Amino acid sequence: MIVESLDRLAAGRNATYRIAEDLRTHPRTERAFTAITWLLAVEFVLGVAALAIALVLTLNGQQVPWPVWFRGLVVLGITTTLFYFAWRARSGFYWAYSRLRLFSKIFPLVTLVIAAIPGLYPLWMITEQILFSLVLFGIGEYLSSDHMRSAFSKPDRGNTR
């Protein structure tokens, strides 16, 4: 019930459309989602590490600007959302694949632009943002492969299997 409600909220009219079972269970599809899951785990570790560094610095008496804390929490929120999309896409839901692919292309660009704002973040946080972006670009590459784009072809307007 909760998952279906979240799916409907995130997906809209295509919430129930799934790709064919043979495409979902194809070895190349499964390998791609295994790699994506590992890359998302790396993203999560980066987010936790950023917050841990901020906490250690704070406990040692250094001033940590609020954007660092905000960024750390946002990274964990984004990563959690991307894990959800990856889980639903691995189950064959087109909408989740589509969102995951879109966000894996947009978030890194936004992150890099924000990292370029002079004085907003310390060097270690800028480094974390660059690593975060590189990992997301990697996820986007898996999702944009010929096989994945073919497996998760856009549904017809009337097709809601």
N, C-alpha and C positions, 0 to 999 in steps of 0.2 A: 504494500500500500504506500509506504513512504517513498520507496524507490520509484514507483510509477508516478507519484506526485512530483518528485524532483525531475524525472524525465520530462513530464508534460511542461513543467516550468521552463526547463532548459531547452526543450526541443520544439515546442509549438506543434504545428500541424503534422510534422513528420515523426512524432514521438514513437510511433509503433512500427515504423518502417525498418526492416532488417534486411541485410544482404543474404543471399542464398547460403545455405549451410556449407556447401562444398567450398565456397569462397572464404567463408569464415574460418573453416578448419584447414584450409590449404597450408602446407608447411611454410611457405614464404610469408603468409599472413601471420601465422603463429610466431615465426622467428622475429618478424618486425615488432610485434607487440611485446615479446620477451625483451628485446633490446630497448624498446621505449620504456618499459617498466623499470629496467635497470637505470636508464638515464634519468627518469623521474626520481628514483631513489637517490641518485647523486644530487639532484636539485634539492631534495629534502635535506640531505646532509649539509649542503652548502648553506641553506637557510638556518639550520640549527647551529652550525658553526659560527655564522655571523652573529647570532644572538648570544652565543656563548662568549665570543670575543668581547662583545659589547658589555656583557655582564662582568667579565673578569676585569676589563678596563675600569668600569664603574666601581667595582669593589676595591680596586687599587687606587681610588681617588682621582681618576682622570674623568674629565667632563666628556660625556658621549652625547652628541647632539640628538635631538628628538627625531630628525629624519632617519637616523641609523636604526633606531628602535622601530619606527614605522615601517621602514623598508624590510627589516627582518621579519616582522609579522605579516606583511603583505606577501613576501616570498613564500612563507609557509601556507598562507591562504590560497595563493595561486597554485602552488604545487598540489595541495589537497584537491582543488578543483580539477586540475589536470589529471590527477590519479583517477578521479571519478569518471572523467570523460574517457580515459584510456580503458578503464574497466568496462564501461558500457560499449565502447567501440569494439573491444575484443569480443563482446557478446553479439556483435553484428549490427549494432545500431548506427545507421548512417549519420544521424544528427550528431552523435558523439564524436565520430571520426571527423566530421566537418568542423566542429568547434575546436577539437584538439589541433587539427591542422592549421586553422585560422590563428588561434592563440599562440601556437609555436612559431608563427611568423611575425606576429604583431608585438608580443611581449618583449622579445629580444631587442627590437628596434627602439621601443619606448625606454627600456632599461638603459640602453647605450646612450640615448639622448639625455636622459636624466643624469647618468654618470658623468657626462661631459659638462655639466653645470659647475663652474668653478666654485670651490669652497663648500659645496653642499655636503660632500662625504669625505671622510678620510681615505687615504690611499688604499688601505686594506679593504674597505667597503667597495671602492671602485674596482679593485681586483676581483672581488666576489661577484660584482655585477657583470663584469666581462665574462667570467667563467659561467655564470648563470645563462648569459646570452648564448655562449658557444654551445652549451649543452642543449638549449632549446632549439638552436639552429639544427643540431644533429637530429633531434626528434622530428623537426619539420622535414628533414631530408628523407628519413624513413617513411613518413606519411605521404611524401610527394613522389615516391618511386612509381614507376609505371605499373607495377603489380598492384600496389595499394590503391592508386587512383582508379585502376580498372575494377578491382574488387569492390570498391566503395563508390561506384558510379552514382551520380545524382539521381534520385527517384523521379519518376514522372509525377506530375501534379496529382493524378488520380490513383497512383500506386501507393497503397499503405498496407502492405502485407502484414 
